[in-house]
């Protein structure tokens, strides 16, 4: 998450990037969604698979966006936003009013009616100029790790080199920085190790997600997040595996990719070095995962988009399928509406046709993010003028 958790949290977005598309000069278009009866019906604010709803988390996430919007950075970010009528002040006023409505509404129906009455909708033009958006998920994993290398913990994550700005371009590739086997023997980064993991694939997945929490041998918890990266573009290991016939494109999920590597570990040395984009990390001392707006991201309520196109910190509505575990742990994928805050970005989340949804921290979040890959629509909500 250049995420500080974000820019590179990328969840599955990194495994399943969409092809490059020409950047849309006008990524949003005014929309009249009132014909869609389910749009804006967000029952998760009152009840969810966890039991109680997440209204308190939603209000906190709104406050995080408001904090960002009150910064000088937000003033700069909105100084040249290309869509007329979408300004920092309007985004801020929209969040303040929506916050009041969330507090006052007694049901999803009441909130939905108030939103449709007081807000206008801007729809993302999507990947096809027809509003089709591809949604993936990302999360913050929890892995076993050690602050010192041992026979068991051999795969390092690295701090940002102090002289990174002086590196010649192109930067060294992944194999040069961590070795083909990922152990970093003879690496120019030696001495910059932050933490060691016992599983090479887990270390690589931290690069993909952009942040993680680590259970240390003494029982303490350490946290780390994105700090910088090398100058290579995003590269999809998942797409490379599909091209090589290791799995059909349809139905290829992160759990299936992991299973292939578990069954054939020699493939790690073949595919991981192909991704030359290398992430450097910093310790966060237990702080919650953050997005690239430098505010915390919230489970099911924060999204990552292309910040060169989409309004940062804004209130949005996603309409898509979301993985939800049932009582037996199996994933159901109902089509839902969710109010979210645009608080993150990602190296594979480009064009108006891509969104990454933050699924939370830990194993359940990882299971949900690992199977999420659905089409839908993305709307931004602004108070009527």
Buried (B, 14 or more C-beta within 10 A) or exposed (E): BBBBBBBBBBBBBBBBBBEEBEEBEEBBBEBEBEEEEEBBBBBBBBEEBEEEBBBEBBBEBBBBBBBBBEBEEBEEBBEEBEBEEBBBEBBBBBBEBBBEBBEEBEEBEEBBBBBBEBBBBBBBBBBEEEBBBBBBBBBBBBBBBBBEBEEEBBBBBBBBBEEBEEEEEEBBBBBBBBBBBBBBEEBEBEEBBBBBBBBBBBBBBBBBBBBBBBBBEEEEEBBBBBBBBBEBEBBBBBBBBBEEEBBEEEEBBBEBBBEBBEEEEEBBBBBBBBBBBBBBBBBBEEEBBBBBBBBBBBBBBBBBBBBEBBBBBBBBBBBBBBBBBEEEEEBEBEEBBBBBBBBBBBBBBBBBBBBBBBBBBEEBBBBBBBBBBBBBBBBBBBBEE
